[in-house]
């Protein structure tokens, strides 16, 4: 099929990246199909933040009023010892809303619902298919024939892989995940638990224990919270997809370490939103292979430790949609421009703060105690300017291009 001024685009993945790029493409009058393996939107999830360029994207897309209605009220991070005693605080105000806790925090599910509501309000040419995914790709210079799990086969001018760090689209178009992934030394898990007693309201409470960090983060409701676990350990491929083995690993790290470990473990057993995955970075030699391109974690996951996954998804979606809308009749050139535009942002956004998990955690009790002392010093008033320079605001100087003349969420052609 030949490319026309209104190309047909398939987006694989109905998360933040996929829905954001679809929204901007639809506003530009471009036909979009989204396929999402899940049978319905996933609610809740980890808190994510908008800062710097990603907040600017949300403002340009007209999303901020709806985001404000679902925004979490977080005041900062408080660090506690094994007996629950506070030894350091990192207030959101200390870092002008640009620290680990940003001024704009929202659960991943709520941000995705904001995007879904905007998509629903557009109507038009969106074809959204839940319970569907890509099983094969066949492409030539003119387009891509896509085979789906349902048995259907269709042709598109472009396929956008926005299906996460373990992207099937990337595997089909570029090769096995192992070619592009780097294990970063640990695993992360999070899930909803009843809010334990004596948790400081509005604060993300963090405890460092040998081999792990245990966080309890405010949720959208006062009676629930998110348990967030980061575990330092060797990679074990057998953990993938084995829920019992994942639970056992969490138990090994938390059992006997006091504070709210028993409440976290009890909450894990009852959680219906348990998430567990290895900390992995994705490095691609190129974001596009013919008429298939990658967006968000599928193309440039830096791991949750960067704190920039949502920022990369939002900024990448805005850039990709903007470049496609500039030249819908020349998609190959649009993909080249997208990669040139997004790369400077990614180079900064994917940097691991503080040297990564090996610098953050220690297997020994002595090393853990030493890191608590370092945290106390680093969060002192005297060290705040150093912390700002070392860890935060690293993408604030990125100049976001302007594509759409009307940034208030109405359909418009891009500005040249």
N, C-alpha and C positions, 0 to 999 in steps of 0.2 A: 504494500500500500504506500502511496506517495505521501510525503508530508504536505500538509495544507496550512493555511493561516490559522485554522482552529484544530490543532492536533488532538488526537485521542491519547490520554496519558493514564497509565495504570500506576497506582500507588500501592505498594505492598506493605501493610502495617497501619493499624488504626490507632497509633499512639500519638503523642504530642507532635513529633516530627511529621508524621504522615498527614495528620489532620490540619496542621498549620500550612503545609505546602499546598494541600488541596484547597484550603480556604482562599489563599491568595490567587491560585490558578483560576478558580471559579470566578472570582471577582474580576479577573482579566478576560473572562469570556471563553475560557478553555475547558474542554470536556474532560472530566475526571471520573475514573472508577477507583474505588478503594476496596481492597480485600483485607479482611482481618480474621486470623485463625480462631480467635475467641468467638464465642457465640453471642456475646453482649459486651458493652463497655465495662472495663474493670474499675470499680469504685475505689476510693481511699488511696492507699499507697503512701510511700515516703513523702515527706515534705520537700518541696523543691523551691528554688528562689529565682527571682528576676532582679537583675542588677545590670548596670551599665548598658551595653548594646542590646542585651536581651530584653531589658525593660523598655528600651527605646523601640524595639520591634513590636512589643505588645501595645505600646501607645500608638504607633503608626497603624497597627491593625485594628485599633478601636476596641481592644479587649479590656482595658484597665477598669472601666466601671463595673463589669461583671466580675473581674478578678477581685476587686475591692470587697465585694459582697461575700466572698468565700475566703478572704485572706485570714491566715492564722496570726494570732497575736503572740509573737515570741519576743522575749526581752533580752535573751542572750544565752550563753552557756555557763553553767556552774560545774566545777570539778569537785568531786567528793572522794574521800579516802574509803577504805573497806568498811568503816563504821558509819559512813554516811555524813561525815563532817566536811563542810566546805573548806577547801584550801585555796581556791582561785576562782575568779569570776571573769568572764569576758562579755561585757555588756554590748548589746547591739549599738548603743549610742557611742561607745568608746571608738568605734571604727566607722562612724557616720553611715551605718547601715550597709557597709561593704565588707564586713567580716564574715566568719563562718555562718552566722545568722544574719540574713539580709533584712532590709526594711520590708521587702515584699516576699512573704513566704506563703505557700499554698500547697495543699496536697496534690500529688501527681494526678489523681483521679479527678479532683475538682478542676484543675487547669484543663485537663482533657475534656471535661464536660462543658466548660466555657467554649472551647473550640467546636465541640459537637453542636451546641446550641446555635452558634453562629452559622455553621454549615446548614443546619435545619432551616434557619431563617432565610437562607438564600434560595432554596428550592432549585429549580433549573436543571442543570445537566449532570448533577452528581448521582452516581450509581454506587451505593454503599452495600457491600456484601459481607455479612458476618458468617463465621463458620466456613470460610473459604480461604484457600491459599494456593500459591504457585507450586507446581510440581515439575515443570520443564519450561525451558526457554529456547526458542529457535529464532535467530535473528539474521538479517541481512542488512544491506545499506539502506533499505527503505523502511524497515520497521522490525517488530518483534512479534512472533506468534507465541502465545502463552497457553500452556496447558494447566488446568486447574484440578484440584482434588475432587471436585464434583464431576469431573469427566468432560467438562466444557473446554472448548478451545477458541480463543479469540485473538485478533491482531490489534496491536497498538503502535503508535509512533514512538513512544518512550515508556520505559518501565523505571519507576523510582523505588529502590529498595530502602524502606524505612522500617524494617522488621527486626531491629534490635541487634544486640551484640552477637547473638548466635544466628544471624541472618541467613535464611535459606536462599534468598535472592542472591546474596553475595556468593554463596557456595556454588549456585548454579551458573552464575555469570563469570566468576573470577577464579574459583577453585576452593579447595578445602580450607576450613577455618584455621587450621594449624599453620598455614602459610603466612597468616597475617596477625595472629594473636601472640601476645607475650604475657605470661603469667607473672603477676606482680607480688606474689609471696603470701597470699592469704585469701580468705573467703569473707563474704559479708552476708548477713541475714537480717531481715526486719519483719515485724508482724505486730498486730494490735494486741494489747493486753489491757486488763483493768488498771486504772491508774493506782499505783501503790501509795500507801500512806506516806506522809512527810516529804512528798515531792513538791518542790518550790513551784507554785503556779506560774505558768508562762515561761519557765526556763527549761532549756535543754540540759538535763543533768547527766554528767558523764563520769564513769569510774574506770580507771585503768587497773587491770589485773594482769598477772603473768600470762603472756600470750594472747591477750585480748583486751578490747575496749568494749564496755557495756554502756549504752546510752538509753535514756528514757526521755522521749521528746513529746511535747504537747501535741494533742490531736485536735480535731475539730470539735470534740466534745470534752467536757471536763472530767467525765467518768472513765474515759479511755485515753491511752497513750500509745506511742509507737516505741517498741523495743528495737534498738539498732545495735547489732553486734558486728564487730570487726575482729577476725581471728587470724593470728599469725601461724601459718602451718604450711607444710609441703603440699604440693598439688597432688590430688588423688582423683584420676579420671572416673573411678568407680562411683564417686559421689553424685555424678550427673544423673539426675532423675530418680535417685534412691532416697526417698523421703526419710525412711527409718535411719539410714546411715547419716544423713544430714542432721537429724535430731540428736543422734549419738555424739556427733562431733561437737555440737553446741553444749551438750551435757558435760563432755570431758573438759571443756574450757571453763564452764561456769560453776560446776559443783564444788562446794566447799569454800567459795569465795565471798560469803557473807553479803552484806548490804541487801539488795533486792533480788539477788540471784534466784532464790526459791520462787518468788512471784513471777519473775521472767520465765523460768522454766515451766511453771504451771500454766502461764498464759500461752506459751508456745504450744503446749499439748492441745489446747482448746482453740487455737487460732485457725480461722478459715482463710487467712490471707498470707500464710507463711511464704516468705521469699528467701531464696538461698542461691548464691552463685559465686563463682570465683572472681577475684579481682583481676581483670584482664584489660590490656590496652590493645586496640586495633590500629594497625598501621598499614595503609594501602599505598602501593606505588602510584596509583591513579584512582580517582573516584568514579571514573566511567570506563566501561568496556562496551564500545559500540553504542547501541541505543539503550543501555542499562546504566543507571547512575545510582550512587549510594548517598544516603542522608542520615544524619544523626548517628546513634551508636553503631549502626550497620557499617558506616564508613569511617568513623573517627571517634570511637569510644576511648575515653581516657581513664575510665573506671570511676566509680562513685567517689573515690578519694579526691578527685579534682574539684568536686562540688560544682562542676560546670556542664554537666550532661544536658540539662534543660536549656542552658544558654546556647550550647552548640546546636541543639535541635532547632530552637527558635530562630537563631541567626542564620543557620544553614538553610532552613525552609524559606525564609524571606529572600535570601540571595538567589536560591535556585528558582523560585517562582518569578522573581523579578527578571532574571536573565532570560528565562523561557518566554516571558511576556514581551520582552524587548524584541526578540526575533523568533516568533513562533514558527516561521517558515524556514528557519535554519537552526534546528535543535543541536546538531553537533557543535556549532560555534557557541551556542548558549551554554552547553555543558563545559566547554573549555573556559569560558568566562566565569562561570560559577566556581570552578576549581581555583582559578586565579584570585577571585574575590575572597573566598572563604579561607584559603590557606593561611594568610597572615593572622587571622583571628584564631584558628586552630592551633597554630604554633605556640601561642601564649596560653590558650584555654586548657590545653592538655598537660601543662606542666604540673607535676605532683608537688603539692606544698610540703615543705619540711623534709623532703627526701624520701617520702613514701612510707609504707607500713613498717619497714625495718627500722626507721628512725623514730617512729611513733610508739612502737610496742617492743617489749622485751619478754623473752621466755622466763627470765629469772625474777625473783622477788627483789633482789638488790637493784637490778636494772629498772624494774618498774618503779621502785621508790625514787631512784635517781631521776627518772622522767617526770615524776610528780614535782620534784624540786625544780626541774627546768621549766615546767609549765607555770609554776608559781612565779618564777623570776620573769619569764617572758610576758606574763600578763600584768606585770606591775606598770604603774603609770609611766615610769621612766622608759620602759621598753615599747610602749605603744607605737611611736613613730617607726621603730625598727620593724615591728610586726606588720604594720601597714605596708611598708616597702617590700618586705620579704614575701608576704603571702596574699595580699588582698589588692583589688583594683588593677590586676595585671592586664585586663583587656579594656580598661576605661578609655585608652587613647585610640582605640580602633575606630576608624571613620566609616560609619555605615552608609553605603550608597543609598540614594533616594530613587525609587523606581516609580512609585504610584503617586500621582499628583493629588489625589484625595486620600488622606490617611484615616478617614473616619469610617472605614468599613463599608464603602460603597464601591460598586463595580466601576473601574476606570482603566484607561489605558496607561501604560507606564510613561514616565517622563524620560526623554532621551538625555 
